[in-house]
Amino acid sequence: MSIESHVKPSESLKNVRYEIRGRLARRAHELERQGYEITSLNIGNPGLFGFRTPETMRLAMIENLSDSEGYCHQKGIFPAREAVVMQQQARGVTGVSAEEVFIGNGVSELIDMVLRALLNAGDEVLVPSPDYPLWTAGVNLNGGRAVHYPCRPENDFLPDTAQIESLVTRRTRAIVVINPNNPTGATYPRAVLTALARLAERHKLVVFSDEIYDQMVYDGAESIPLATIVQDTLCATLSGLSKIYRACGYRVGWAVFSGKLRGAGEYLSALELLSSLRLCSNVPAQWAVQTALGGYQSVRELVSPGGRLYESRRAIIEAVSRSRYLRLTPPTGAMYAFLGVDTTALPDFDDQQFALDLLEQKHVLVAPGVSFNVPYRTHFRVTTLPDPATLHRVLTRIEELLDTYAEGSRLRDSARVVDAQARFK
């Protein structure tokens, strides 16, 4: 008689979620295999929508392939790290050298590494809600506890520093700031960033500033590097080639440390140890960094009036203004819109059920708001990467589905009235 054995996953995954590529995405793949054409708006993947990496970056990789066959330094090749230093200096960040720059296989790998080098079991990290869920997952995977500070819709998704301060405990080690924000598209003004920096300095928190969308801003919004404000505590700025340079598949990101470096030597040595254990990051694509940061910044055309990203964003804003159900704080940065639903019109709205219905009935894949660690069920995220015509079709389908919800709600209300009248008689 055979005894069936079960291979159980690690307990460390108990509180780890990444719904953006979860159950809904798997169902979308099933539908595609059945022959349905799915419009996938759940992931900010520029290549999927026809955006190309600048040709100069591809040429830089090709020209240096012969120097890319061996391992490089664990922190990355020097030209790439030096290019990051020069960019930071041009933005007003001081006291940074190539020694404080770590190149990783995308920002995703670096998020795990900077948290792993810092956290002990039970340590707390302040993470925005909504957040990019890898930050919450990274904290949990490395034995920490993610404490979410709210960035509420009624406050244009900006954080309230006084409320954040009330969440600080003796176990709090760091604060995560995502600016421009994913998923909301909020761009934080200087006053908010200054308040966050002073809070971190008062409590000696490490600042992790996720600035992967740093040049992707609209209508005069300014993306201010937090490292230009943080002085009296350690600040790590994380960015990379994926979004601004439309090179997600290259898997090149960087973390650059500034601020109060004195006293951070052991931590940075631990981070170098982790960098050494994975040997090095992808070498060929690192040769594109210097060309990317030092060359023509084509993203500026994309985010200006008439540019692809600007016009797609405008299409969403205009469609929402005509909607009977949707609400939106217009995104001033990044490549997403975090759409809310008017619960006075649709009191029973549930973001996960809506996302499933939209996929099954209208063949559109979106990310429900709960994917981003929010306590409410009234929002969902779409990427602004498709062309305006595609987004117009998508928003039309969404409105049609919400119409059926509203009609169903009216029928249920009528039935309740009839039932109440029957009982009264």
N, C-alpha and C positions, 0 to 999 in steps of 0.2 A: 504494500500500500504506500503510494507516494504522498509525501507531505508537501503541500504547496508553500513555498516561501515567498515572503513579501519584502521587497526592497523599499524601505521607507525613506523619504527625503529628509534632509537635515532640518532640525528644529529651527535653525537660523533663518529659514525661509518662511517661517510661520506668519510674519507680519509684512512680507514683501509682496508688493503688487506692481504690475506694469500693464494696466488694462489697455493702453494704447495699442499694444500688439497682442492682446489677450483673446478672450472668447469671441468677441465681435469680429476681430480680424480673421480668426480661424474660420468663422462662418462665412465671411466674405470670400475667402479662398475656395471654400466648398461650392459656393454659388458660381464663382468663376469657372470652376472645373465642370459645372453643369451647363456652361455656355452663356451665362448672364454677364453683361458688361457692368462692372461696378465702378462708380466714381468714388475713389478713395481720398477722403479729406481728413483722415485721422493722423497723418504723419507729415511733418514739414520736410519733405524730400524733394528738393528742387529738380533733380534729374528726372523724376517721374513726370514732370510737367514741361519738359523741353528746355529747361535752363541748362546752359553749358558752363563748365569751368573755363575761365579765360585761357586762351590758347597759349599765352606766354608761360603759364604755369605748367602746361603739359610739355612744352618744349624744354623747360628747365629740368623736368624729370628725365626726359629722354637724353638730354645732353650729359647728364650725370649718372646714367645707369651703370657705367663701368666702375664708378666709385661707390656703388650701392650694394655690392654683393656680400660684403662682410658686416659683422656687427659694428655699430657705431658706439660712441660714448653713451653710458646709461642715461644721461640727461638729454641727449640729442646732439645732432651735428652742430658745430659752432656757428656756421653761417645762419642757420635758422634761429638759434638762441640769440645771436647778436642782432638779428633783424627785429626780434620781439623787443629787445632792450631799446633799440632806436625808436620803435613805435611808441613805447611807453614814455621815453624821454620827450618825444615830440608832443605828447599829450599832457606833459607837465608832471609826470611821475619822476621823483628823484631817488637817488641812492640805490639804483638797480644795476646789476651787472649780469653777465651771462651765467655766473654761478648761481643766481637766484631764479633761473629759468629751467623748467622741466618740460620736455616734450613728451607727449603721450599719444597713444592710439585713440585719438579723439578725446574730447572733454569727458566723455563717459568713463573711460579708464581712469582719468585723473581724479574724477569725483570719488571713485572708490579708493584711490591711493591716498589722497590728502586726508580722507576721513580715517582710513585704516591706520595711518601713521600717528593720528592724534588721539583716538578714542580708546578708553577703557570701558569695561562692562558697566552699564548704568549711566555713563556720561550722557548729557543732554545737549542737543543742538537745536537752536531756534531756526525753523524752516517756514517759509511763507505758505499760506493757504489762500488761494490755490498755488500749487507749486509744480515745477517739472518733477514728476514722481521719482526719477532716479535719485534725487537728493534724499527723499524720505527712505527709499529702499537702501541707499548706501549707508545711511545712519544705522538702520536696523540690522543690516547684514554685518556690520562691524561692531555689534554689541551695544550700540548706543540707543538712545530714545529720542525720536523726533518730536519736538514740542512745536506745534503749529501756531504761528501768530497770524491772525486774520487780516486779510486785505479785502475789505468788504465791497460788494458791488455799489452800495450806497455812498461809498467814499471814493468812487472811481478806481477801486482796486488798489488804493495807496495804503501803506501800513500806518498804523497809529503807534507812534513811539512810546507813549505813556502806557498803552496796553501791553506792548512788548516787554517793557521794563517790569511789569507785574509778573511776567512769566519766568524771569531770571531766578535761578536757585543756585545753591552752592555747587551743584553738579553741572551747571551750564558751562560748556567749553567754547562754543562757537555760535555764530549767526550766519545764515545763508541769505544773500540778497541776489535776486534775479532781475536784472535791469539792462535793457528793455525786457519786459516780463513775458515769459511763456508760462501760462496760456493766455493771459489777458491782453497783451499788447500795451500795457501801461508803461510809460516812461517816467521815472521818478524825478521830480524837480530838485534843485540843489538844496532847498531847505529840508526836504525829507531825507536826502542822503546825508546831510550834515548832522541831523538829529540821530540817524542810525550810527554814524561814525562815533559821535560823542558817547552814545549809549555803550557801544562796544568798548571804547576806551575806558569808561568808568568801571566796567566789570571785567576788564582784561580778557575779552573774548576775541578769539581768532575770527577774522572776517573772511568769508568765502564769497567773492563777488563774481557771479556768473554773468559774463558780458558777451556771450556768443553772438548776440544780435547788435553789437555796439554801433554799427554804422547804418543800421536799418531803421531809420526814423522818418517821420512824415510831418508835413505842414509846420515846419519850424521847430519841432521838438528837438531837444538837445540830449544826447547821450553823454552823461558826465562820468568819467572814470572815477569810481569810488576811491581808488588808490591815491588820487590827488587830494583827498580830504582826510583819509585815515592817516594819522601820524604816530599816535602813542600806543598802538597795538599792532599785531601782525596782520597783514592783509594779503590775501591770495587772490589774484585776478585770473579767471579762467576764460579762455577764448580759443578760437581755432579757425580752420579753413572751411568747415562744413557749410555754414549758412551764408555769410557775406560773400564768399568766393565760390559758392555752389559746388563744393567738392566733398560731399558727405562720404563718398566711398573711399576717399584718400585716407581717412582716419588719422588726421593730424590735429592735435590740440596742444595747448600749452597752459601751464600754471606759472605765473610770475609773482614772486614774493617781494613785498615792500613794506614800508612803515617801520615798526620797531623790530628790526632784525636782531638786535642784541638780545640775547636770552632765548633766541629761537634756534640756536645751532644744533641742539640735540634733535629737535623735531625735524629740521631739514636733513640731518644725517639719516634719520629713520626713513624719510621719504626717498633719499638716495639709495638706501638699502633695498627698499621695495622696487625702485626703478632697476636696480641691478639684478634682482631676482627674476624679473621678466626679460632680462638681457638688454633689450633696447626696443624702441618703437620703430614702426615701419620706416625704413631708411629712404627708399626712392621718393616718397611723397614729401619728405622733409625738405628736399631740394626746391620745392615749390614755394616754401614759406618766404624766403627772401624776395623772390620775384613778386609774390602776392602783396606783401606789405609795402614794398618799395615802389611798386608800379602804379599804373592808372587804376583808380578805384571806380570800376564800372558800376558798382552798386548804387552810386549816387544818381545815375540816370534811371535806374529801376525804381527808385523811391521818390522821384520828382514827378510833378504833373506830366502826364503823357507816358510815363514809364509803366512797365508791365505790373509791378507790384503796387504802385500807386493807384492805377486804374482798377485793378482787381479789388483792392481795399475799398475804393469808392463805390464799386458795384454792390458790395455787401452793405455798406452804410445806406445807400439809396434804397436797396431792397427792404432793409429793416424798417426804414422810415415809412414804407408803404404797407408794412405788415400789420395785421390786426392783432398779432399775438407776440411778436418778437420784440425784444429790447436789447440795446447795445450801447455800451460805453465805447465810442469810437477808438480803436487802437491807434496809438501814436508811435508804436514801434513794433518790431518783430514781424512775423508772417502768419499771424493768427487773429481770429476774432472769437471772443468768448461770449456767445449769444445766450441771453436769458429769455425766459418765457413768462409772460404776464399771467400770474396765477389767479388773478381776479377773473380772467376769461377762461382759464383752464386750471381749475383748482386741483384736479387730480393728476396733474402732469408729473411724470417720473422720468428722469433723464435716461436711465438705463433701458426702460421699456420703450421709450421713444426712439432711442438709437437702434434697438433691435427691429422695431416696426419700420423705421426708415430704411434699414438695410433690406429687410424681407420684401417690403411692398414697393419701395421706390429705388432700390439698388444704389443707395448712397451710404457711405460709411463715414461716420463722425465719431468723435470721442466724447462720451458723456462726462459731465462735470465732475462726478464722483471719482473719475480717474485721476483727478488732480488734488485729491485729499481735501475736499470741501465738505462741510456738514449739511449742505442743502442739495436738493435734487432738481434744481430749476434751470441748469445751464448745460451747454455743450460747446465744444470747440471745433472749429473748422479752420483749415489752413487757407490762406489767401493766395496760394500759388497758382491755381488754375486761371485761365484767361477769363475776362469778364463775361463772355457769352456762356461759358460753362457754369460759372457761378450763378448767373441769372437763371439757368435751367434748374440748378440745384435748389436755389431759394424758392422757386416756384413749386417744386416737388415738396419741399418742407412745408410751405403754406398749405398745400393741398392736404397733406397728412394732418396738420393741425386743424384744418377745417373739419375733417372727419372726427377728430377728438371733440371739437366744440359741439358738433351735431350730436354726438353720443352723449355728451354732458347734458345738452338740452333735453334729449329724450329721457334720460334718467331723472332729470328734475321734474319733467312733466309726469312721469310715472309715479314719482314720490308724492306729487300734489294730488293726483287721482287717488292714490292709496290713502292719503291723509283724509281726503274728502269722504271716501267710502267709510273709513273708520268713524268719522265724525257723525255720519248719518246713522 
